[in-house]
């Protein structure tokens, strides 16, 4: 569990950042439209990215020992930057998410839309591949760390999809986004410090 849980919570903290994909899943959940298929598509996409990131970074670390500190400091820098952006949002105030409900679309259209939001978003590659891949190098059993990260992603998207009706009124208020931004900023900074002082 000491390897599984860090992967689980790192994955959730990275995905928690609101973006087009999360907003789409939230809308599908509020409209109760193809929630299972949309959440599975997100989970499978993240699983593939996490697995490739962990495998790729493991091979790179073995082939080039100098790459490990470069990846570690690079990952920490990215996390510090993410944290700063969210801390700044706390001071500026968050904007409420307006959810109009899911469009009347087929399962195929919904899945293709969420796959596009997953695979055409450079940030997903950075979060799921680069950051999780570089963090996995600090664990003896990278497979268990990766499994934790995959389960974190799957758990998050299903919780978001099926909890959307409960979350929508809460996140209609800008103050809720400020609290969420503060939590995300602190989490990102804590992970960055861990990377820097390993």
Secondary structure, 3 states (H helix, E strand, C coil): CCCHHHHHHHHHHHHCCCCHHHHHHHHHHHHCCCHHHHHHHHHHHHHHHHHHHHHHHHHHHHHCCHHHHHHHHHHHHHHHHHHHHHHHHHHHCCCCCCCCCCCCCCHHHHHHHHHHHHHCCHHHHHHHHHHHHHHHCCCCCHHHHHHHHHHHHHHHHHHHHHHHHHHHHHCCCHHHHHHHHHHHHHHHHHHHHHHHCC
